[in-house]
Each structure stands twice: as C-alpha cells, then as structure tokens.
Amino acid sequence: MNLDALIPDYVRSFQAYVPSRPDHLLMQEYGTSVLHRLNNNENPLGPPAAAVRVIAAFPPERAAIYPSGDSYDLREALGRRFGISPDCFLVGNGSCEVISSVIKAFCQAGDNIVTADKTFAVYEWVAEFSGIEARLVPLRDYAFDPQGMLDRIDRHTKILFVCNPNNPTGSYWSRQVLIDFLEKVGDDRIVVLDEAYREYVEDPEYPNAIRLMERFPNLVLFRTFSKMYALAGLRSGYLVGTDTVVDVVRRTSVAYSVNVQAQQAALAALSDDREHIAATCALVKQEKAQLCRVCDDLGLETVGGEGNYLMIRTPINDMLMYRRLMKRGMMVRTMTGFRFPGWIRVTLRERWVMESFAGVLKEEVGAIRASRSTTP
C-alpha cells in the first residue's frame, strides 16, 4: 500500500499532538507516590453541586439510548440564560469541536485565518491540518495586538480568532478595544472570540459580547463547561452567534457528539452556578496572589492576568524544570509548545496543594542556583 500517495501535503507535514500518559504510568516513571495536576487548568472544586447530583444519579440504562442530537434542552436553557434564541447556540464535544466546525463552514483551499502566535494552539492546528493557512501575529505586551491582526488581513482572510482572556497570558480586550476592532474588520469575515475563561474576569470593562452580536452579526463566541464548571471529563462546549451564522456552522457539525451525561450535567451546572463561580474566583484570586509573592521572593518573573493559571519564567530549560518538578509529584505545563521557551504554566489549586508546590519550587530553584555557584 502506497500510503504516502494518499496523504495530502499539509497532513504529511503536520505533527500529531501527543497527550501525556496516564497518571499511574507517570508516577512510575518519575518515582513519585503522589501527583498533583497543575497542568490542564482544571477546577479543583469540582462541578457545581447540582451537576454532581446529576452525575451521581445517572441511570445506567440511559447509556443504551442516544442523546439529543442537537442538545435541545441545553440550548433552550442557554437561550433563557442569555435572553436570545436557542437557535443561536451550537453545542459541541468541547470547544475544540466547534473550532473545527467554524473553520470547515467558512474556509476552503486558498483561504487563511489570523490569530496570535502565542495562544491556544487549536485554532492554528485545525486550520493547518485542514489545508488552511494560519497567519500568526506576535503578542504585544503579552496581549493580542489588534492592529497587528488587522495588518495581516487580505482578501482570502475568512476568520480571525481572539482568545479573550488569552491562554496562557491571561490578557484580555476591553469592550471598547473589541468594538474598535470589529468596526475596522468590517462585516465580510468572521471574528471568533474564545471566552473559555470569561467567568474568571471581574473587570466591568470586560465585554458582554453576546450583546454585541446584533450590532456585529459576524461575531461568534466560544464558551466551555470544562474550566469554571469543572466538566472537562465530560467534554461539553458551545458556540454562540446569530441564528443565520449558526445555521451555516451547524451544517458542518457532527450530530450526537455530546453524550447524555454531559448534556445533563451542563444543564444542571447552569442552574446552580452563582456560589460555585464566586467560590472558584475567590480561590484563584487568593492563590494567584500568594504564588506571585513566592515567585517575587525567588526573583522569578510571572505573567498572569485573568484565568486560573500563572506563567512562571524558570531558571533552566522548561522541560528540565518539568522533570525536576515531576519527581517531586508536581505536574505543570511546559510552555515551549506555546512558543514561550523557558516558562511553565501552573494551574491554581486549593491552598494545601499550592503550599506544597511553593515549597517544592523554592527547594528546586535553590538547588539549581546552588549548583551553578559551585560549578567552576
């Protein structure tokens, strides 16, 4: 079989994403009896109480029945929550699926997308393995650069992706910056605002983007139940747009991709989220401030606007730092893949875990500096 003859050039040149191995295997490899996950921006508080009850009470016989093919009840609830038509929502198997659906809906060979060079990589990946050019604009002061993105637009540009707040830097556009950008982009291309971490932003200047869709019908939003709502294991996210735009995207989406339990848990989470969001934001705010103080004392640079994570510049190669921390039971995210070599990203968790991490970080940084001072 001549497999190479069947593979398009853009697939042949693309490197597959390699996820980390299961925790028990990593623990064996690194010789640790405990492993704290500070790598995937998961919520340590778990899902809202109503969602927990729904998950615990899930009847096994429902596993034999197909879910709602278009997440009907969940879309109805989202419509009520935000005061718009349920037809303005498309629910997917995590936000990654709706990213793919948008690119498939609007892009063809010869088109391009525009996004940042140091952001959530899936926009770039999905475009490139679909044969679509991804134009990457450098961040400015760790934030998306509006003018830089506008400068990369040409007649083949179909979609502009803005991560707001940005993963991994936590920077975000205010309402006015977003409006100015949308006015300059015009209405002949799609602007996607990825709001995966929107619930962590308390600034009143953060845009209520759903209210801007009537004025800018080319605006599309991505949101998720994985981060704040702690349903990452069930994979549920959604897209918001005008009913006209969503109708086009729905043609490229996969029906039945969101399982029954995910739909029910997300629906329950929406009904019981006020105290959960407040508690999570309070934890993140407190632990981010504390970890920043630890890093300041160690002379380590940090970057972390909004979101449940903090970037830390390491005194050695980020992969070497990762290995040292793994041996101590602390799993962080290396940032070379985000084009931030020499940085790690740390998910903020409950106090006792962060105190353990801070202790380990102090010891490892001290050992690294001590070894340098004794090296001839």
Phi and psi in degrees as a GROMACS rama.xvg file:
@    title "Ramachandran Plot"
@    xaxis  label "Phi"
@    yaxis  label "Psi"
@TYPE xy
-89.5321  78.8573  ASN-2
-62.1276  -37.2522  LEU-3
-58.7417  -33.0166  ASP-4
-68.3152  -19.9733  ALA-5
-90.368  -16.0965  LEU-6
-92.2363  123.965  ILE-7
-61.8526  151.368  PRO-8
-56.4804  -40.3947  ASP-9
-70.4958  -22.9252  TYR-10
-81.9502  -39.2829  VAL-11
-60.4216  -35.9269  ARG-12
-85.9375  -5.07684  SER-13
-92.1806  136.823  PHE-14
-93.2287  130.246  GLN-15
-68.3726  145.141  ALA-16
-71.858  130.922  TYR-17
-110.443  105.736  VAL-18
-71.7495  160.07  PRO-19
-67.5041  153.994  SER-20
-74.0475  164.568  ARG-21
-56.0237  151.073  PRO-22
-56.0448  -41.1465  ASP-23
-64.538  -32.6075  HIS-24
-73.6377  -38.1667  LEU-25
-64.4859  -39.0273  LEU-26
-63.3322  -38.3474  MET-27
-65.1206  -44.283  GLN-28
-62.871  -41.8144  GLU-29
-96.4743  0.506532  TYR-30
66.0326  41.0088  GLY-31
-121.44  145.44  THR-32
-92.8431  -5.13814  SER-33
-139.61  150.356  VAL-34
-143.241  112.746  LEU-35
-94.0252  123.863  HIS-36
-85.6143  105.283  ARG-37
-119.612  34.0748  LEU-38
-117.24  -21.5671  ASN-39
-116.852  13.6188  ASN-40
56.5267  38.4964  ASN-41
-82.2994  155.23  GLU-42
-91.3543  115.036  ASN-43
-69.4113  -15.7922  PRO-44
-77.3385  -11.1103  LEU-45
76.1221  -177.035  GLY-46
-71.0815  163.873  PRO-47
-55.9874  154.552  PRO-48
-57.3635  -40.6731  ALA-49
-63.2206  -37.8634  ALA-50
-68.6342  -37.6693  ALA-51
-59.8553  -42.4263  VAL-52
-65.6651  -40.5985  ARG-53
-64.339  -42.7126  VAL-54
-64.1567  -44.1654  ILE-55
-66.1845  -30.5379  ALA-56
-95.9887  8.94001  ALA-57
-61.1761  122.24  PHE-58
-77.0538  128.056  PRO-59
-55.0987  -32.2932  PRO-60
-65.0041  -21.0532  GLU-61
-68.6038  -19.0505  ARG-62
-64.9912  -19.8289  ALA-63
-88.6446  -2.91201  ALA-64
-113.286  132.908  ILE-65
-60.8315  146.329  TYR-66
-75.9897  172.315  PRO-67
-58.9823  125.152  SER-68
-65.648  -23.6916  GLY-69
-122.949  20.752  ASP-70
51.4093  51.7878  SER-71
-56.5666  -54.0925  TYR-72
-63.3587  -38.3618  ASP-73
-66.581  -41.3558  LEU-74
-65.4419  -37.6928  ARG-75
-60.4649  -43.7916  GLU-76
-65.8828  -40.789  ALA-77
-62.8495  -40.433  LEU-78
-59.9208  -44.0164  GLY-79
-64.9885  -41.3054  ARG-80
-60.5874  -43.5701  ARG-81
-104.394  1.466  PHE-82
70.1662  32.5461  GLY-83
-134.433  174.197  ILE-84
-66.7766  141.001  SER-85
-58.2524  -22.3781  PRO-86
-71.1082  -7.99752  ASP-87
-86.6691  3.84372  CYS-88
-120.005  141.077  PHE-89
-129.937  116.513  LEU-90
-93.2301  137.544  VAL-91
-133.689  173.329  GLY-92
-77.914  74.7721  ASN-93
80.6358  162.816  GLY-94
-67.996  -21.449  SER-95
-59.7707  -36.0761  CYS-96
-67.0497  -39.7205  GLU-97
-73.5919  -27.0608  VAL-98
-58.4347  -48.4847  ILE-99
-61.6059  -41.2192  SER-100
-63.4726  -40.0578  SER-101
-65.9749  -44.5601  VAL-102
-64.4685  -42.3861  ILE-103
-64.0511  -34.1523  LYS-104
-71.4162  -33.4968  ALA-105
-117.654  -14.2265  PHE-106
-110.046  144.844  CYS-107
-138.737  174.732  GLN-108
-51.6109  131.956  ALA-109
97.5425  -14.155  GLY-110
-83.821  170.457  ASP-111
-142.994  159.935  ASN-112
-116.501  160.226  ILE-113
-126.177  132.34  VAL-114
-154.487  -172.155  THR-115
-86.3207  161.166  ALA-116
-83.3849  -19.4898  ASP-117
-128.441  80.4328  LYS-118
-153.584  -171.039  THR-119
-58.0309  120.339  PHE-120
-76.3558  -12.1864  ALA-121
-65.7699  -30.5276  VAL-122
-57.9673  -50.2247  TYR-123
-63.7028  -46.2385  GLU-124
-61.0919  -50.106  TRP-125
-62.8835  -40.1651  VAL-126
-60.8253  -49.0705  ALA-127
-69.1869  -39.7514  GLU-128
-79.7487  1.16718  PHE-129
-103.032  3.88162  SER-130
81.0729  19.3602  GLY-131
-108.31  134.391  ILE-132
-68.8191  134.586  GLU-133
-108.111  115.336  ALA-134
-94.4962  120.127  ARG-135
-107.283  126.649  LEU-136
-106.621  129.421  VAL-137
-59.8827  144.562  PRO-138
-65.931  155.14  LEU-139
-121.618  117.132  ARG-140
54.7801  43.5022  ASP-141
66.2933  16.4307  TYR-142
-127.585  157.037  ALA-143
-56.9384  138.198  PHE-144
-101.998  103.491  ASP-145
-58.2973  -47.6061  PRO-146
-68.8805  -36.6187  GLN-147
-60.512  -37.9451  GLY-148
-69.9502  -41.9576  MET-149
-60.8335  -36.6232  LEU-150
-67.5256  -20.9842  ASP-151
-92.2461  -3.13518  ARG-152
-73.8008  136.679  ILE-153
-135.736  -170.591  ASP-154
-70.0262  -10.6728  ARG-155
-98.8899  0.811853  HIS-156
-76.8  122.527  THR-157
-105.763  -35.97  LYS-158
-138.679  139.487  ILE-159
-117.136  125.81  LEU-160
-104.882  125.253  PHE-161
-124.343  120.36  VAL-162
-90.4083  116.649  CYS-163
-139.427  98.4889  ASN-164
-71.1986  155.987  PRO-165
-79.1308  134.238  ASN-166
-99.7527  112.665  ASN-167
-113.559  3.99729  PRO-168
-88.9142  -18.7775  THR-169
79.4008  3.16191  GLY-170
-75.016  158.474  SER-171
-152.553  157.65  TYR-172
-88.6405  139.37  TRP-173
-75.6535  170.551  SER-174
-56.6568  -43.8738  ARG-175
-69.6682  -38.9405  GLN-176
-61.2822  -42.6915  VAL-177
-63.7519  -44.5662  LEU-178
-61.7531  -45.983  ILE-179
-58.789  -41.1833  ASP-180
-65.0451  -46.864  PHE-181
-62.4178  -38.6466  LEU-182
-64.5148  -37.643  GLU-183
-77.3951  -32.3112  LYS-184
-63.9775  -37.4679  VAL-185
86.3956  -174.515  GLY-186
-110.261  15.7124  ASP-187
-106.251  19.5642  ASP-188
-153.926  160.228  ARG-189
-89.1224  137.616  ILE-190
-113.478  118.586  VAL-191
-101.461  128.154  VAL-192
-111.035  110.976  LEU-193
-88.2955  110.936  ASP-194
-110.711  41.9765  GLU-195
-58.1918  -29.2069  ALA-196
-113.309  22.7266  TYR-197
-61.043  -33.97  ARG-198
-67.42  -14.4375  GLU-199
-86.6249  -7.6488  TYR-200
-94.0436  124.571  VAL-201
-105.111  -7.83162  GLU-202
-63.876  124.186  ASP-203
-64.2769  -15.6797  PRO-204
-83.2249  -6.71332  GLU-205
-66.0398  135.269  TYR-206
-71.2483  139.202  PRO-207
-87.5744  83.8749  ASN-208
-65.9377  -29.1877  ALA-209
-59.9544  -35.5005  ILE-210
-72.4231  -10.8302  ARG-211
-92.9078  -9.20997  LEU-212
-67.4427  -31.7187  MET-213
-65.4595  -38.4217  GLU-214
-77.1805  -34.1307  ARG-215
-125.447  83.9674  PHE-216
-68.5024  -7.39211  PRO-217
-89.5307  4.31279  ASN-218
-86.1546  130.194  LEU-219
-126.511  138.355  VAL-220
-115.342  143.26  LEU-221
-112.187  134.496  PHE-222
-138.63  163.863  ARG-223
-143.618  155.103  THR-224
-99.2428  5.13366  PHE-225
-79.0032  -34.3997  SER-226
-91.331  -84.2838  LYS-227
-58.0103  -40.3332  MET-228
-84.7726  -3.33599  TYR-229
57.1166  39.6187  ALA-230
-114.955  32.0509  LEU-231
-58.8134  -35.1476  ALA-232
-70.6943  -16.54  GLY-233
-99.2078  -12.4072  LEU-234
58.5928  88.0901  ARG-235
-148.692  122.714  SER-236
-142.643  174.522  GLY-237
-151.711  159.159  TYR-238
-111.625  143.528  LEU-239
-125.662  133.167  VAL-240
-162.348  -177.992  GLY-241
-64.8898  154.664  THR-242
-60.502  -30.3418  ASP-243
-67.0737  -45.9112  THR-244
-66.9171  -44.3764  VAL-245
-63.7886  -33.7815  VAL-246
-61.0726  -38.4962  ASP-247
-67.9502  -46.24  VAL-248
-64.6955  -36.5381  VAL-249
-59.9881  -27.8638  ARG-250
-64.4964  -24.4151  ARG-251
-103.002  0.0129065  THR-252
-88.7976  162.267  SER-253
-97.5775  120.258  VAL-254
-69.1438  152.378  ALA-255
65.6502  19.8003  TYR-256
-81.7591  -16.2634  SER-257
-104.947  118.578  VAL-258
-71.8618  166.818  ASN-259
-58.9979  -48.2931  VAL-260
-64.9136  -38.5499  GLN-261
-61.8422  -44.1584  ALA-262
-63.2739  -45.0042  GLN-263
-66.7517  -41.1891  GLN-264
-66.3963  -41.6696  ALA-265
-64.0411  -41.8117  ALA-266
-60.3824  -44.9097  LEU-267
-66.1577  -39.6961  ALA-268
-60.5623  -39.3808  ALA-269
-61.9958  -31.669  LEU-270
-81.8616  -5.68981  SER-271
-147.746  51.3018  ASP-272
-114.584  -10.6719  ASP-273
-62.5667  -53.9353  ARG-274
-66.8928  -35.0713  GLU-275
-62.8214  -46.6472  HIS-276
-63.7178  -43.1715  ILE-277
-62.3375  -43.2271  ALA-278
-66.2745  -40.5507  ALA-279
-66.418  -44.4577  THR-280
-63.1732  -38.6575  CYS-281
-64.444  -43.1339  ALA-282
-60.7709  -47.7847  LEU-283
-63.3214  -44.9823  VAL-284
-60.4051  -44.7491  LYS-285
-66.8721  -46.7099  GLN-286
-73.9323  -29.5218  GLU-287
-66.2739  -44.6272  LYS-288
-61.6998  -41.7542  ALA-289
-66.5317  -43.4005  GLN-290
-68.4415  -35.1277  LEU-291
-61.8923  -39.571  CYS-292
-64.1705  -41.4012  ARG-293
-60.5911  -45.8318  VAL-294
-65.9564  -37.9268  CYS-295
-60.3877  -43.7255  ASP-296
-62.6959  -31.5777  ASP-297
-87.121  -5.78068  LEU-298
73.2275  28.5893  GLY-299
-102.408  130.079  LEU-300
-71.948  141.835  GLU-301
-128.401  153.954  THR-302
-136.511  124.333  VAL-303
-172.216  98.5505  GLY-304
-81.9968  -101.636  GLY-305
-106.119  157.182  GLU-306
114.679  164.87  GLY-307
-93.4227  45.2098  ASN-308
-152.133  162.557  TYR-309
-143.383  132.959  LEU-310
-91.5273  138.916  MET-311
-130.295  129.235  ILE-312
-78.5001  128.637  ARG-313
-96.5139  152.839  THR-314
-77.0962  -6.42845  PRO-315
-136.303  176.632  ILE-316
-48.0485  136.587  ASN-317
-63.7677  -32.8235  ASP-318
-70.5016  -36.4995  MET-319
-65.7656  -38.5391  LEU-320
-66.0849  -39.9489  MET-321
-56.5971  -45.3607  TYR-322
-66.0567  -39.7818  ARG-323
-63.4075  -43.0002  ARG-324
-70.3402  -35.2419  LEU-325
-62.029  -37.9962  MET-326
-64.9145  -18.5801  LYS-327
-101.44  8.12066  ARG-328
84.2981  19.8115  GLY-329
-119.358  113.137  MET-330
-102.052  112.653  MET-331
-113.447  177.69  VAL-332
-105.015  124.02  ARG-333
-73.6795  149.788  THR-334
-109.375  2.65983  MET-335
-58.8186  -38.6  THR-336
-64.567  -21.9835  GLY-337
-91.1651  6.00089  PHE-338
68.9142  29.9479  ARG-339
-120.566  66.9622  PHE-340
-61.0249  141.333  PRO-341
85.776  11.8598  GLY-342
-125.57  154.119  TRP-343
-123.273  155.962  ILE-344
-114.413  131.96  ARG-345
-117.829  123.612  VAL-346
-74.809  134.761  THR-347
-84.1252  127.495  LEU-348
-127.122  -168.854  ARG-349
-64.6238  159.178  GLU-350
-53.7604  -47.2029  ARG-351
-64.5997  -33.7872  TRP-352
-69.6613  -43.1226  VAL-353
-67.7759  -33.595  MET-354
-65.3384  -38.7931  GLU-355
-64.5089  -43.3139  SER-356
-63.5824  -43.9448  PHE-357
-60.2048  -41.2511  ALA-358
-62.214  -44.8104  GLY-359
-64.0983  -44.0082  VAL-360
-60.0051  -45.2384  LEU-361
-59.2347  -44.9766  LYS-362
-65.7488  -42.4424  GLU-363
-69.6218  -42.4558  GLU-364
-63.831  -40.9685  VAL-365
-61.6763  -42.4435  GLY-366
-65.8962  -39.5895  ALA-367
-62.8112  -45.5594  ILE-368
-69.7799  -35.3771  ARG-369
-65.3695  -40.9683  ALA-370
-65.6224  -32.5552  SER-371
-71.0518  -36.6897  ARG-372
-71.0375  -21.6493  SER-373
-98.3032  -5.27484  THR-374
-77.2872  127.131  THR-375
